Amino acid sequence: MSQNNGLQSLKVAIVFSIIVNGGYGLAFFLTPGTMSAMAGGTPVEHGWLRWAGGVLLGLAAGGIQAYRDPIKQKSMIATLTFAPLFSGLAFAYTLLAESYTIHTWFILVPCLIVFAMFGVTLWGRSAAKELLE
């Protein structure tokens, strides 16, 4: 695969990450009450959702910087790759252990999204491996 194709694959993965992290980040940061109401179950303090939104917005901001100049961004790409893996594992554990009081779809949908994000970012990272060194 040429370096240009690898760079394009990596940029596609980064854009996917920016969209997911930015979308969820904005939702949790700006409208934690709406997100909590959509989830159903036991009410939660909005601050617990808002801080997670801040972290996701930080990942989106890092993704934007990596998108602008992805060459030699190995650490940021690793972060954008493994953060959704660990998030997906946390969601999967919650589902398997049945340790939740909210609507199942509110855990299942982001679980599938973050595992897809992990796969796409891993693909982009692999395609541009030589550019990240």
Summary of the structure (lengths in Angstrom):
residues: 133
radius of gyration: 15.9
end to end distance: 16.5
largest distance: 51.2
contacts: 412
relative contact order: 0.20
helix: 83%
strand: 0%
